[in-house]
Amino acid sequence: MTMGSPQTETLWQTMFERLLEGAASGAGARCDQTEAHLQAAVYHDAGRHQAEVAQLFRRLPVCLGHVDQLPEPGSMLARNIVGMPLLLVRGATGGIGVFLNACRHRGASLLQEDAVACRQSSLTCRYHGWTYDLDGALVALPRREAFPTLDRAVRGLRRLPCAVRHGLIWAVLDPTLPDAPDMAAWLGLLDGELAALDVENHRFFRQHAVRRSANWKLMIDAFLEVYHVRRLHSATIGAFFADAIAVSDHFGPHQRMLVAREELAEELRAMPPAEWSPQQHATLVHLIFPNSIVVYHPDYISHIGVFPTSPGESLFVHTMLIPEAPRDAKAQAHWDRSFDLIDGQVFNGEDLFICEQIQAGLTSTFEEDFVLGQFEGNVRRFHETVEAALHR
């Protein structure tokens, strides 16, 4: 894998040096602050949920998928995100569009939720037969004489501002905004890191989208601290990691964390610093605010998108990206095993399981707040960022 510019390579070296220092001193992932308290209501209050959907998920860019999921002109994917029925479409000239999945006549869905279509030349509503082209324009309707004053030019599908960056499809879920999001500006310093880690040239392998009974922030929390790794994941991946050893940084609303493997110091001493890799010799995690987690495993990448459906339920979308498409059955089987382990056993079987346990007890254990220790500084920072965004 190409690691990118000398500046980025220096960044990895600097992070590893901090990681080695933390491991040697025993400071681990501890932050400078003492314990903090987090109100339990942030995970179940209905008014809070409505504000987060309005202020975060309909105003900030969110990742909706990977370009490989729309492999050719006429490819379509339907998904409901934070209560909005969406259509992702690759147009006739290859560009990606995101539309509201609602006919402009009476609002019927054009493609069933979670359905995938390929090589379509148009979209036709089953209710009355109104037809749209791949750019969302209304091109035909039965019995045109029944609508003598209809201006087809203003009755095309509602388009949402979207952009493709690093092979990922980003959109702002507000059809009233005129311009595509400037993803390089939004990502800031993380934009260069995603480029250096060659995310754009990774290929889509599998995706699992599941609704689980937990608040979206509980799910994000689980990927922002390493205090739990050796304990919660003791039966799966826990033994591969040092206990609560990590270094973290934040860039605007986003975060970065480098997590130490069990044999960190021994591995790094055996090679020059220029060869230290945030995938091969540690685990790098990006939080792209508000709801994307990117985990860089040794030989593949997990992109996780978490979308609230109610105060106590969220859509968890895990996408596995691999360096190249499987060349044969052996490679296919390898990636299938990797996906089943990380998605089935680790994410769903352990992380989301414990999130649901917490959510189930929120209103019955009478806890008013939770205490965050010095290993949970990233969780504290994430909630502070959410709070600040709600009061802009």
C-alpha positions in Angstrom: 0.0 0.0 0.0 1.3 3.5 -0.9 1.4 5.6 2.3 1.4 8.9 0.5 3.5 12.1 1.0 6.6 12.5 3.3 4.5 14.8 5.5 2.0 12.0 6.0 4.7 9.5 6.7 6.1 11.9 9.3 2.7 12.0 10.8 2.5 8.3 11.3 6.0 8.3 12.8 5.0 11.0 15.2 1.9 9.2 16.3 3.8 5.9 16.8 6.4 7.7 18.9 3.7 9.1 21.1 2.1 5.6 21.2 5.4 4.0 22.3 5.9 6.7 24.9 2.5 6.0 26.3 3.1 2.3 26.4 6.4 2.7 28.2 5.1 5.2 30.8 1.9 3.2 31.4 -0.1 6.4 30.7 -1.9 4.5 27.8 -4.9 6.3 26.4 -5.5 8.5 29.4 -6.4 12.1 28.8 -5.2 15.1 30.8 -8.6 15.7 32.4 -10.2 14.0 35.4 -13.5 12.2 35.3 -16.4 13.8 33.4 -20.1 13.2 33.8 -22.5 12.6 30.9 -26.2 13.0 31.3 -28.1 9.8 30.5 -30.9 11.7 28.9 -28.7 12.4 25.8 -29.4 8.8 24.8 -33.1 8.7 25.2 -34.7 12.1 25.2 -37.2 12.5 22.3 -36.6 16.3 22.0 -32.8 15.7 21.8 -33.4 13.1 19.1 -35.4 15.5 17.0 -32.8 18.3 17.4 -29.9 15.9 16.4 -31.7 14.8 13.2 -32.5 18.4 12.2 -29.2 20.0 13.2 -26.7 17.2 12.4 -28.1 14.7 10.0 -30.0 17.1 7.7 -27.3 19.9 7.6 -24.0 18.1 7.6 -22.5 15.8 4.9 -23.2 12.1 5.7 -21.8 9.0 3.8 -24.6 7.0 2.0 -22.5 4.3 0.3 -19.6 3.4 -2.0 -19.5 4.1 -5.7 -19.0 0.3 -6.4 -22.6 -0.2 -5.2 -23.7 1.7 -8.4 -21.4 -0.1 -10.9 -22.8 1.1 -14.2 -25.3 3.7 -15.7 -28.8 2.8 -14.5 -27.7 1.3 -11.2 -29.9 2.3 -8.3 -30.1 1.8 -4.6 -33.0 2.8 -2.3 -32.6 3.4 1.4 -34.4 5.2 4.2 -32.1 7.5 6.1 -33.3 9.4 9.2 -36.8 9.2 7.9 -36.0 10.3 4.4 -36.6 7.9 1.5 -33.5 8.2 -0.8 -32.5 7.0 -4.2 -28.9 6.7 -5.2 -28.5 6.6 -9.0 -25.7 6.4 -11.4 -26.7 8.5 -14.4 -26.4 7.9 -18.1 -23.0 9.6 -18.2 -21.7 7.9 -15.1 -22.3 10.6 -12.5 -23.9 9.9 -9.2 -27.1 11.6 -8.1 -29.1 11.4 -4.9 -32.8 12.0 -5.0 -35.8 11.8 -2.8 -37.5 8.5 -3.5 -40.9 10.0 -4.1 -42.9 10.6 -7.2 -43.7 14.3 -7.7 -47.3 13.5 -8.5 -48.6 11.9 -5.3 -45.5 10.9 -3.5 -45.3 7.2 -4.0 -41.9 5.4 -3.8 -40.3 4.7 -7.1 -38.1 1.9 -5.7 -38.8 -0.2 -2.7 -36.6 0.5 0.4 -33.3 -1.4 0.4 -34.0 -2.6 -3.2 -31.2 -2.5 -5.8 -31.8 -2.1 -9.6 -29.3 -2.3 -12.5 -29.3 -1.1 -16.1 -32.4 0.9 -15.8 -33.0 3.6 -18.3 -35.7 5.4 -16.3 -37.9 5.2 -13.2 -41.6 4.8 -13.5 -44.1 5.2 -10.6 -46.3 2.1 -10.2 -49.2 4.3 -9.0 -50.0 6.4 -12.1 -47.0 5.8 -14.4 -45.2 9.1 -14.2 -41.7 8.4 -15.6 -38.3 10.1 -14.8 -34.9 9.8 -16.5 -31.7 9.0 -14.7 -31.1 12.7 -14.0 -34.5 12.9 -12.2 -36.3 14.9 -15.0 -40.0 14.1 -15.6 -40.0 12.8 -19.1 -43.5 11.2 -19.5 -46.9 10.9 -17.9 -50.1 9.1 -19.1 -53.0 11.2 -20.2 -51.0 14.4 -20.4 -54.2 16.3 -21.2 -55.4 15.9 -17.6 -52.6 18.3 -16.5 -53.0 21.2 -19.0 -50.9 23.7 -17.0 -48.2 21.3 -15.7 -44.6 22.4 -16.2 -42.6 19.2 -16.4 -39.4 21.2 -15.9 -40.2 21.9 -12.3 -41.7 18.5 -11.5 -38.5 16.5 -11.7 -37.4 14.4 -8.7 -36.1 16.4 -5.8 -32.3 16.3 -5.9 -30.1 16.4 -2.8 -26.6 18.0 -2.9 -24.0 15.2 -3.1 -20.4 14.6 -3.9 -18.1 11.6 -4.4 -14.8 11.8 -2.4 -12.4 8.9 -1.8 -14.8 6.5 -3.5 -17.6 7.3 -1.0 -20.9 9.0 -1.7 -21.6 12.0 0.5 -24.8 14.0 0.7 -26.5 16.7 2.6 -30.1 15.6 3.3 -31.7 18.9 2.5 -33.1 19.3 -1.0 -33.4 23.0 -0.7 -29.6 23.5 -0.7 -28.3 24.3 -4.2 -24.6 23.2 -4.0 -22.7 20.0 -3.5 -20.8 19.8 -0.3 -17.1 20.6 -0.4 -15.9 17.4 1.1 -12.2 18.3 1.0 -12.9 21.4 3.1 -15.2 19.5 5.4 -12.8 16.6 6.0 -9.9 19.1 6.6 -6.7 17.3 7.6 -8.4 13.9 7.4 -8.8 14.4 3.7 -5.1 13.9 3.2 -5.0 10.9 5.5 -7.8 9.2 3.5 -5.9 9.8 0.4 -2.6 8.5 1.9 -4.4 5.4 3.0 -5.6 4.8 -0.5 -9.3 4.6 0.4 -10.4 5.7 -3.0 -8.8 2.6 -4.7 -10.3 0.1 -2.3 -13.2 -1.9 -3.7 -16.6 -2.6 -2.2 -16.9 -6.2 -0.9 -20.0 -6.6 1.4 -22.4 -4.4 3.4 -24.6 -5.3 6.3 -27.3 -2.8 7.3 -29.3 -3.6 10.4 -31.5 -1.7 12.8 -30.5 -2.2 16.5 -32.2 -1.0 19.6 -29.7 1.6 20.8 -29.2 5.3 20.4 -26.8 6.2 17.6 -24.4 7.9 20.0 -23.9 4.8 22.1 -22.8 3.0 18.9 -20.3 5.8 18.1 -19.0 5.8 21.7 -18.0 2.2 21.3 -15.5 3.0 18.6 -13.9 6.0 20.4 -12.3 4.3 23.4 -10.1 1.3 24.0 -10.8 0.8 27.7 -13.3 -2.0 26.8 -11.3 -3.8 24.1 -9.5 -6.4 26.2 -12.7 -7.1 28.2 -15.7 -6.9 25.9 -13.8 -8.5 23.0 -11.9 -11.1 25.1 -13.4 -14.0 23.0 -12.6 -12.5 19.6 -10.0 -9.7 19.0 -9.1 -8.6 22.5 -5.9 -10.6 22.8 -4.4 -8.8 19.7 -4.4 -5.4 21.5 -2.5 -3.9 24.4 -4.7 -2.9 27.3 -6.0 0.7 26.8 -2.9 2.0 24.9 -3.8 4.6 22.2 -3.1 8.1 21.1 -5.7 10.5 19.8 -6.1 13.9 18.0 -9.0 16.0 16.9 -9.4 18.2 13.9 -12.4 20.5 14.1 -15.3 18.1 14.8 -13.4 15.0 13.6 -11.2 12.6 15.5 -8.3 10.3 14.9 -7.1 7.4 17.2 -4.1 5.1 16.8 -4.5 1.9 18.9 -1.6 -0.2 20.0 -1.3 -3.9 19.2 0.0 -6.3 21.8 3.4 -6.7 20.2 3.8 -3.0 19.3 7.2 -2.2 20.7 8.9 -5.4 19.6 7.6 -5.0 16.0 8.6 -1.4 15.7 12.1 -1.8 17.0 12.8 -4.3 14.3 12.3 -1.8 11.4 13.1 1.8 10.5 10.5 4.4 11.4 9.7 5.2 7.8 8.2 1.7 7.5 5.8 2.0 10.5 2.3 1.5 9.2 -0.9 2.6 10.9 -2.6 -0.6 9.5 0.1 -3.2 9.8 1.5 -2.3 13.2 -1.5 -0.7 14.9 -5.1 0.1 14.2 -6.1 3.5 13.0 -9.6 4.8 13.6 -11.2 7.9 12.1 -14.4 9.6 13.3 -15.8 11.7 10.5 -18.4 13.8 12.3 -21.2 13.3 12.8 -21.7 9.5 12.2 -18.9 7.9 10.2 -16.3 5.6 11.7 -13.5 4.3 9.6 -11.4 1.4 11.0 -8.2 0.5 9.1 -7.6 -3.3 9.7 -4.4 -4.9 8.6 -5.7 -5.9 5.1 -9.1 -4.2 4.7 -11.1 -1.2 5.8 -14.4 -1.0 7.6 -16.6 2.0 7.0 -19.5 2.3 9.6 -22.4 4.7 9.2 -24.8 5.1 12.1 -28.2 6.8 11.5 -30.9 7.4 14.2 -34.3 6.1 13.5 -35.7 6.9 17.0 -34.2 7.9 20.4 -33.7 4.2 21.1 -33.1 2.7 17.7 -30.4 3.2 15.0 -29.5 1.9 11.5 -26.0 0.5 11.6 -24.4 0.2 8.2 -21.1 -1.6 8.0 -19.3 -1.6 4.6 -16.2 -3.7 4.0 -13.6 -2.3 1.5 -10.8 -4.5 0.2 -7.6 -3.6 -1.8 -8.8 -5.4 -4.9 -11.8 -7.5 -6.1 -11.4 -11.2 -5.2 -9.5 -13.0 -8.0 -10.7 -16.5 -7.2 -12.7 -18.6 -4.8 -9.9 -18.8 -2.3 -9.8 -15.0 -2.0 -13.5 -14.8 -1.8 -13.6 -17.3 1.1 -10.9 -15.3 2.9 -12.8 -12.0 2.7 -16.1 -13.8 3.6 -14.4 -15.1 6.8 -13.0 -11.7 7.6 -16.4 -10.1 7.2 -18.2 -12.7 9.2 -15.8 -12.3 12.1 -15.7 -8.5 12.3 -19.3 -7.8 11.4 -21.1 -10.8 12.9 -19.0 -11.6 16.0 -17.3 -8.3 16.9 -19.5 -5.5 15.8 -23.0 -7.1 16.0 -22.3 -9.8 18.5 -20.3 -7.7 21.0 -20.3 -3.9 20.4 -24.0 -3.6 19.4 -25.1 -6.2 21.9 -23.7 -4.2 24.8 -25.1 -1.0 23.3 -28.6 -2.5 23.4 -28.1 -3.7 27.0 -27.2 -0.1 28.0 -30.2 1.3 26.1 -32.6 -1.2 27.7 -31.5 -0.1 31.2 -31.5 3.7 30.6 -35.0 4.4 31.8 -35.3 1.6 34.3 -32.1 1.9 36.3 -32.8 5.6 37.3 -29.3 6.6 36.3 -29.2 10.4 35.8 -25.6 10.5 34.5 -22.6 8.3 33.6 -19.0 8.8 34.6 -16.3 8.9 31.9 -12.8 8.1 33.1 -9.5 9.2 31.7 -9.4 6.5 29.1 -12.7 7.9 27.6 -11.6 11.4 26.6 -12.6 10.8 23.0 -16.2 10.0 24.1 -16.3 13.2 26.1 -15.0 15.2 23.2 -17.5 13.7 20.8 -20.4 14.6 23.1 -19.1 18.1 23.5 -18.9 18.4 19.7 -22.5 17.2 19.4 -23.6 19.7 22.0 -21.8 22.6 20.3 -23.3 21.7 16.9 -26.8 21.7 18.4 -26.4 25.2 19.7 -24.8 26.9 16.7 
